[in-house]
Amino acid sequence: MRFLFVLIGSIVALGLIEILLMRLFNREVWQTRWGKALSIGWPVATLLVAFVRIFVLGEGAPLWIVQVLMELAAFLLVGLLASIMALILVGIIKGAMRAFGSRKPKKLEPKKAEPVSTASLVSRREFLKTGVAALPALAAVGSGFGVVGSLSGIRRFDVPLKFKNLPPELEGFRILHLSDLHLGPFLNLSDLEKLAEELSAEKFDLVTLIGDVADDLDMLSEAIRIVHSIPSRLGHFATLGNHEYYRGIHRVRRTFDSGPIPLLVNEGLALTGNGSSDRSDTTSSTTSTSSSIFVGGADDPVTMGWNADRETFYRNAVESSFDNADSDSFKILLTHRPGAFDQAVSAGINLSLAGHTHGGQVGFLGRSMFEPVAEEFYLWGKYKKDNSQLYTSSGVGHWFPFRLGCPAEAPTIILTRA
């Protein structure tokens, strides 16, 4: 309930900011009837759609209605944010125009030139002002492209990663990286079944399922079965994400316990060539056999709160996951959040696979648009530190239907020797 009030309060605050900025920086539009109606109506519509989705429909609403409302809410909310950013840009541009316009030109010797009419100068100035004034509306409408982008298909592609001293038997080792399915309004079981059928034509040595599998837990059991139907030489392994805790961690764990895919939570598995494994964790006396591959799965820190010491959490999670790993094994960490990567580097983990970020929802040329200001968050794609590497997936699905230049994906990681 606290989250819902924060969400509603945030929409109200954003609406007030948008109206204030419109009055300050885009007075030409604000003074028109349509401009004022759009400026006030947009945040009101956003608030109304959010209120209907949360307080009127609730959890039992038909999925197609939820999908339509969520897509509309995404369009309105992202449009509101885009409008605010555009209005700030309008203020900067107009301030620069006033600053340069107020400068007195240096006196120069008159040159013979074709006279420029006053009407021409005025028309150019008015054209520029009109273009600047239209920026917020264009930014808001442009948010629709992101909503449409969220409806596009799931990309399947290979991600070759080179490692020094990779054991010869692991050359060409193929790992299917599935993360953030978010089964519910935007990705259902039939969509997952179709994806699994397409993937079944390929050969995988390992299939991973890295958190946030189902927002509708009624789909979880069947989702596990479908993922398990994808052929894999050494098996299928899963770990937890934050949405497993949001939706009901006890039910999630019971479902995995009764299913065919092992759920790794601060524990690890040593894999042998024939696909068998030995499970190890801090509460078990089982000792792993010598193996060329060891897979560990880190828990998610969602229960710790915002101000928790996540560095210590990740360190403990990584240490527990690989406590019984053979020193010579190739170590693979499954971690829903890429924040564990720094601790994985310190622990000498060869490869980390993560999701959670959805690439920041906005990308360009295979990288998140927020990468320049948030490089340490490992938002999307390949990362390398020392002898460790990470691939953060933008996810198979999403809970917020907005993707711009950051499509859904199901990549295949291929290990090669450097």
C-alpha positions as CSV (number, residue, x, y, z in Angstrom):
1,M,0.0,0.0,0.0
2,R,2.9,2.3,0.8
3,F,4.2,1.9,-2.8
4,L,0.8,2.8,-4.2
5,F,0.6,6.0,-2.3
6,V,4.2,6.9,-3.4
7,L,3.2,6.2,-7.0
8,I,0.1,8.4,-6.9
9,G,2.0,11.1,-5.1
10,S,4.8,11.0,-7.7
11,I,2.3,11.4,-10.6
12,V,0.7,14.4,-8.8
13,A,4.1,15.9,-8.2
14,L,5.2,15.4,-11.8
15,G,1.9,16.9,-13.0
16,L,2.5,20.1,-10.9
17,I,6.1,20.3,-12.2
18,E,4.9,20.0,-15.8
19,I,2.3,22.8,-15.4
20,L,4.7,25.1,-13.6
21,L,7.4,24.6,-16.3
22,M,4.8,25.2,-19.0
23,R,3.8,28.5,-17.5
24,L,7.4,29.6,-17.0
25,F,9.1,28.4,-20.2
26,N,6.3,27.9,-22.8
27,R,3.9,30.8,-22.2
28,E,3.0,31.0,-25.8
29,V,1.4,27.5,-25.7
30,W,0.1,27.9,-22.1
31,Q,-2.0,31.0,-23.1
32,T,-3.8,29.0,-25.8
33,R,-6.9,27.1,-24.9
34,W,-5.7,23.8,-26.3
35,G,-2.3,24.2,-24.7
36,K,-3.7,24.8,-21.2
37,A,-6.1,21.9,-21.6
38,L,-3.3,19.5,-22.8
39,S,-0.9,20.6,-20.1
40,I,-3.5,20.0,-17.3
41,G,-5.3,17.1,-18.9
42,W,-2.2,14.9,-19.5
43,P,-1.2,14.5,-15.8
44,V,-4.9,14.2,-14.8
45,A,-5.4,11.4,-17.4
46,T,-2.2,9.7,-16.1
47,L,-3.5,9.9,-12.6
48,L,-7.0,8.6,-13.6
49,V,-5.6,5.6,-15.5
50,A,-3.3,4.7,-12.6
51,F,-6.2,5.0,-10.1
52,V,-8.5,2.8,-12.2
53,R,-5.8,0.1,-12.6
54,I,-4.8,0.0,-9.0
55,F,-7.9,0.7,-7.0
56,V,-10.8,-0.2,-9.3
57,L,-9.7,-3.3,-11.2
58,G,-7.4,-4.9,-8.6
59,E,-5.6,-8.2,-9.2
60,G,-8.6,-10.1,-10.6
61,A,-9.1,-8.1,-13.8
62,P,-9.0,-9.8,-17.2
63,L,-5.4,-9.8,-18.6
64,W,-6.4,-8.0,-21.8
65,I,-7.9,-5.1,-19.9
66,V,-4.8,-4.9,-17.7
67,Q,-2.6,-4.9,-20.7
68,V,-4.5,-2.1,-22.4
69,L,-4.5,0.0,-19.3
70,M,-0.9,-0.6,-18.6
71,E,0.1,0.4,-22.1
72,L,-2.0,3.5,-21.8
73,A,-0.4,4.3,-18.4
74,A,3.1,3.8,-19.8
75,F,2.3,6.1,-22.8
76,L,1.0,8.8,-20.5
77,L,3.6,8.5,-17.7
78,V,6.6,8.4,-20.1
79,G,5.0,11.2,-22.1
80,L,4.7,13.3,-18.9
81,L,8.4,12.7,-18.1
82,A,9.4,13.5,-21.7
83,S,7.4,16.7,-21.7
84,I,9.1,17.9,-18.5
85,M,12.5,17.2,-19.9
86,A,11.6,19.0,-23.1
87,L,10.3,22.0,-21.2
88,I,13.6,22.2,-19.3
89,L,15.3,22.2,-22.7
90,V,12.9,24.9,-24.0
91,G,13.9,27.1,-21.0
92,I,17.6,26.6,-21.8
93,I,17.1,27.4,-25.5
94,K,15.0,30.5,-24.8
95,G,17.5,31.7,-22.2
96,A,20.3,31.3,-24.7
97,M,18.3,33.1,-27.4
98,R,17.6,36.0,-25.0
99,A,21.3,36.1,-23.9
100,F,22.7,36.2,-27.5
101,G,19.9,38.5,-28.7
102,S,20.8,41.1,-26.0
103,R,24.4,41.4,-27.1
104,K,25.3,44.6,-28.9
105,P,27.0,43.8,-32.2
106,K,30.4,45.3,-32.8
107,K,30.5,48.3,-35.2
108,L,31.9,47.3,-38.5
109,E,32.5,49.1,-41.7
110,P,29.4,48.9,-43.8
111,K,29.5,46.4,-46.6
112,K,27.5,46.3,-49.7
113,A,25.0,43.5,-49.4
114,E,21.6,42.6,-50.4
115,P,19.1,44.1,-47.9
116,V,17.2,41.7,-45.7
117,S,13.6,42.7,-45.0
118,T,12.3,43.1,-41.5
119,A,9.4,40.8,-42.3
120,S,11.9,38.0,-43.2
121,L,13.7,38.4,-39.9
122,V,10.5,38.3,-37.9
123,S,9.2,35.3,-39.8
124,R,12.4,33.4,-39.1
125,R,12.3,34.3,-35.4
126,E,8.7,33.3,-35.1
127,F,9.4,30.0,-36.9
128,L,12.2,29.2,-34.4
129,K,10.0,30.1,-31.5
130,T,7.2,27.9,-32.8
131,G,9.5,25.0,-33.2
132,V,10.9,25.4,-29.7
133,A,7.4,25.7,-28.3
134,A,6.3,22.4,-30.0
135,L,9.1,20.4,-28.4
136,P,7.1,19.2,-25.3
137,A,4.2,18.0,-27.4
138,L,6.5,16.2,-29.8
139,A,8.4,14.6,-26.9
140,A,5.1,13.4,-25.3
141,V,3.7,12.0,-28.5
142,G,7.1,10.3,-29.2
143,S,6.6,8.2,-26.1
144,G,4.2,6.2,-28.1
145,F,7.1,4.7,-30.1
146,G,8.4,3.2,-26.8
147,V,5.0,1.6,-26.1
148,V,4.9,0.2,-29.6
149,G,8.5,-1.1,-29.1
150,S,7.5,-3.1,-26.1
151,L,5.1,-5.1,-28.3
152,S,7.9,-6.2,-30.7
153,G,9.2,-9.7,-30.8
154,I,12.0,-11.3,-28.7
155,R,15.5,-11.1,-30.2
156,R,17.6,-14.3,-30.3
157,F,21.3,-13.9,-31.0
158,D,24.7,-15.2,-30.0
159,V,27.0,-13.4,-27.6
160,P,30.6,-14.8,-27.9
161,L,32.7,-14.2,-24.8
162,K,36.4,-14.9,-24.8
163,F,38.2,-16.2,-21.8
164,K,41.9,-16.8,-21.2
165,N,42.8,-20.4,-20.0
166,L,39.3,-21.7,-20.9
167,P,39.4,-25.5,-20.6
168,P,39.5,-27.0,-24.1
169,E,36.4,-29.0,-23.5
170,L,34.4,-25.8,-22.9
171,E,35.3,-24.3,-26.3
172,G,31.9,-23.3,-27.9
173,F,30.0,-24.0,-24.7
174,R,26.4,-22.6,-25.3
175,I,24.3,-21.1,-22.5
176,L,20.8,-19.9,-23.0
177,H,20.3,-16.8,-20.9
178,L,16.6,-16.3,-20.0
179,S,15.8,-13.5,-17.6
180,D,12.8,-11.4,-16.6
181,L,10.0,-13.3,-18.3
182,H,7.4,-11.4,-16.1
183,L,4.6,-13.7,-17.2
184,G,1.3,-11.9,-17.0
185,P,-0.4,-9.3,-19.1
186,F,2.4,-8.7,-21.7
187,L,3.9,-12.2,-22.0
188,N,1.7,-15.3,-21.5
189,L,2.3,-19.0,-21.6
190,S,1.5,-19.4,-25.3
191,D,4.2,-16.7,-26.0
192,L,6.6,-18.7,-23.9
193,E,5.6,-22.0,-25.6
194,K,6.3,-20.4,-29.0
195,L,9.7,-19.2,-27.9
196,A,10.6,-22.6,-26.5
197,E,9.6,-24.3,-29.7
198,E,11.9,-22.0,-31.7
199,L,14.8,-22.4,-29.2
200,S,14.4,-26.2,-29.2
201,A,15.8,-26.3,-32.7
202,E,19.1,-25.1,-31.3
203,K,21.7,-26.9,-29.1
204,F,22.4,-25.7,-25.6
205,D,24.8,-27.0,-23.0
206,L,23.1,-25.0,-20.2
207,V,19.7,-23.2,-19.8
208,T,19.5,-20.5,-17.1
209,L,16.4,-18.8,-15.7
210,I,17.5,-15.8,-13.8
211,G,14.6,-14.3,-11.8
212,D,11.3,-12.5,-12.2
213,V,9.8,-15.4,-14.0
214,A,6.0,-14.8,-13.4
215,D,4.1,-11.9,-12.0
216,D,1.0,-14.2,-12.2
217,L,2.1,-17.1,-10.0
218,D,-0.7,-19.3,-11.5
219,M,1.6,-19.4,-14.6
220,L,4.8,-20.3,-12.7
221,S,4.5,-24.1,-12.6
222,E,3.7,-24.4,-16.4
223,A,6.4,-21.9,-17.2
224,I,9.0,-24.0,-15.4
225,R,7.8,-27.0,-17.4
226,I,8.0,-25.1,-20.7
227,V,11.5,-23.9,-20.0
228,H,12.5,-27.4,-19.0
229,S,11.3,-28.7,-22.4
230,I,14.1,-26.7,-24.1
231,P,16.9,-29.4,-24.7
232,S,20.0,-28.8,-22.6
233,R,23.0,-31.2,-22.3
234,L,23.9,-30.3,-18.7
235,G,20.5,-29.2,-17.4
236,H,18.4,-26.2,-16.4
237,F,19.0,-23.9,-13.4
238,A,17.2,-20.9,-11.9
239,T,17.6,-18.3,-9.3
240,L,15.4,-15.7,-7.6
241,G,14.6,-12.1,-8.5
242,N,12.9,-9.3,-6.6
243,H,9.4,-10.1,-8.1
244,E,9.5,-13.6,-6.6
245,Y,9.5,-11.9,-3.2
246,Y,6.8,-9.4,-4.3
247,R,4.4,-12.0,-5.5
248,G,4.9,-14.6,-2.7
249,I,8.3,-16.2,-2.0
250,H,6.9,-19.2,-0.1
251,R,4.6,-20.2,-3.0
252,V,7.4,-19.6,-5.5
253,R,9.8,-21.9,-3.6
254,R,7.1,-24.6,-3.2
255,T,6.5,-24.5,-6.9
256,F,10.2,-24.8,-7.8
257,D,10.6,-27.6,-5.2
258,S,7.9,-29.6,-7.0
259,G,9.2,-28.9,-10.5
260,P,12.1,-30.1,-12.7
261,I,14.4,-27.1,-12.5
262,P,16.7,-26.6,-9.4
263,L,16.4,-23.2,-7.8
264,L,19.8,-22.0,-6.6
265,V,19.6,-19.6,-3.6
266,N,23.1,-18.9,-2.3
267,E,24.2,-22.4,-3.3
268,G,25.9,-24.1,-6.1
269,L,26.1,-27.2,-8.3
270,A,29.1,-28.9,-9.8
271,L,28.4,-30.3,-13.2
272,T,29.9,-33.4,-14.8
273,G,30.2,-34.2,-18.4
274,N,27.1,-36.5,-18.4
275,G,24.9,-33.8,-17.0
276,S,24.7,-35.1,-13.4
277,S,25.4,-32.7,-10.5
278,D,26.2,-32.5,-6.9
279,R,24.3,-29.8,-4.9
280,S,26.1,-27.9,-2.2
281,D,25.1,-25.1,0.2
282,T,26.1,-23.8,3.6
283,T,23.6,-26.2,5.4
284,S,24.6,-29.4,3.5
285,S,27.5,-31.7,4.1
286,T,27.6,-32.8,0.4
287,T,30.9,-32.2,-1.2
288,S,31.1,-31.5,-4.9
289,T,33.0,-33.8,-7.1
290,S,35.8,-32.4,-9.3
291,S,34.3,-30.8,-12.3
292,S,35.1,-28.4,-15.1
293,I,31.9,-26.3,-14.4
294,F,30.4,-25.0,-11.2
295,V,27.1,-23.0,-11.3
296,G,26.1,-20.8,-8.3
297,G,22.9,-18.8,-7.8
298,A,22.8,-15.7,-5.6
299,D,19.7,-14.6,-3.6
300,D,18.1,-11.2,-4.3
301,P,18.6,-8.4,-1.7
302,V,15.0,-7.1,-2.0
303,T,14.2,-7.9,1.6
304,M,17.1,-5.8,2.9
305,G,15.6,-2.3,2.2
306,W,17.1,0.6,0.3
307,N,19.7,1.6,2.9
308,A,21.1,-1.9,3.5
309,D,24.7,-2.9,3.0
310,R,24.3,-4.6,-0.3
311,E,28.1,-5.0,-0.8
312,T,28.2,-7.3,2.2
313,F,25.0,-9.1,1.0
314,Y,26.5,-9.9,-2.4
315,R,29.8,-10.9,-0.9
316,N,28.1,-13.4,1.4
317,A,25.9,-14.6,-1.4
318,V,28.8,-15.2,-3.8
319,E,30.9,-16.9,-1.1
320,S,28.0,-19.2,-0.1
321,S,27.3,-20.1,-3.7
322,F,30.8,-21.2,-4.5
323,D,31.9,-22.4,-1.0
324,N,32.5,-26.0,-2.3
325,A,33.6,-25.2,-5.8
326,D,36.8,-26.8,-7.1
327,S,39.5,-24.2,-7.6
328,D,40.1,-25.2,-11.2
329,S,36.5,-25.2,-12.2
330,F,35.0,-22.7,-14.6
331,K,32.6,-20.7,-12.3
332,I,29.3,-19.3,-13.5
333,L,27.2,-17.0,-11.3
334,L,23.5,-16.6,-11.8
335,T,22.4,-13.3,-10.2
336,H,19.2,-11.5,-11.0
337,R,20.8,-8.1,-10.3
338,P,24.1,-7.2,-11.9
339,G,25.1,-5.4,-8.7
340,A,26.8,-8.7,-7.6
341,F,29.3,-8.5,-10.4
342,D,31.9,-6.5,-8.4
343,Q,31.9,-9.2,-5.7
344,A,32.1,-11.9,-8.3
345,V,35.2,-10.2,-9.7
346,S,36.8,-10.2,-6.3
347,A,35.9,-13.9,-5.8
348,G,37.4,-14.9,-9.2
349,I,34.1,-15.9,-10.8
350,N,34.6,-16.4,-14.5
351,L,31.2,-15.5,-15.8
352,S,28.1,-13.7,-14.3
353,L,24.7,-13.7,-15.9
354,A,22.2,-11.1,-14.8
355,G,19.0,-9.2,-15.7
356,H,16.7,-7.0,-13.7
357,T,17.5,-3.6,-15.4
358,H,15.7,-4.1,-18.7
359,G,18.5,-2.0,-20.1
360,G,17.0,1.1,-18.5
361,Q,14.1,0.7,-21.0
362,V,15.9,3.0,-23.5
363,G,18.9,2.0,-25.6
364,F,21.0,2.8,-28.6
365,L,23.3,0.5,-30.6
366,G,23.0,-2.3,-28.0
367,R,23.8,-0.2,-24.9
368,S,21.6,1.6,-22.4
369,M,21.1,5.3,-23.0
370,F,21.8,5.8,-19.3
371,E,25.2,4.1,-19.6
372,P,27.3,7.3,-19.6
373,V,25.9,8.4,-16.3
374,A,25.4,5.0,-14.7
375,E,28.2,2.8,-15.9
376,E,28.7,1.2,-12.5
377,F,25.2,-0.3,-12.7
378,Y,26.0,-2.6,-15.6
379,L,22.7,-1.8,-17.3
380,W,22.9,-3.8,-20.5
381,G,25.3,-5.9,-22.5
382,K,28.8,-7.2,-22.0
383,Y,31.2,-6.1,-19.2
384,K,34.7,-7.2,-18.3
385,K,36.8,-6.7,-15.2
386,D,40.1,-8.5,-14.7
387,N,39.4,-12.1,-15.6
388,S,35.7,-11.9,-15.0
389,Q,32.9,-11.1,-17.4
390,L,29.2,-10.2,-17.1
391,Y,26.3,-10.2,-19.5
392,T,23.3,-8.2,-18.4
393,S,20.2,-9.1,-20.4
394,S,17.4,-6.6,-21.2
395,G,15.0,-9.4,-20.4
396,V,12.5,-11.6,-22.3
397,G,9.5,-9.7,-20.9
398,H,8.7,-6.6,-18.8
399,W,6.2,-5.4,-16.2
400,F,6.2,-1.8,-17.6
401,P,5.4,-1.8,-21.3
402,F,7.9,0.6,-22.7
403,R,11.0,-0.2,-24.7
404,L,12.8,2.3,-27.0
405,G,15.8,1.0,-28.8
406,C,16.1,-1.7,-26.1
407,P,14.1,-4.8,-27.4
408,A,13.3,-7.9,-25.5
409,E,15.9,-10.6,-25.9
410,A,16.9,-14.2,-25.2
411,P,20.6,-14.3,-25.9
412,T,22.9,-17.3,-26.2
413,I,26.2,-17.0,-24.4
414,I,29.0,-18.8,-26.3
415,L,32.3,-19.5,-24.5
416,T,35.5,-19.3,-26.6
417,R,39.2,-19.2,-25.9
418,A,41.0,-15.9,-26.1
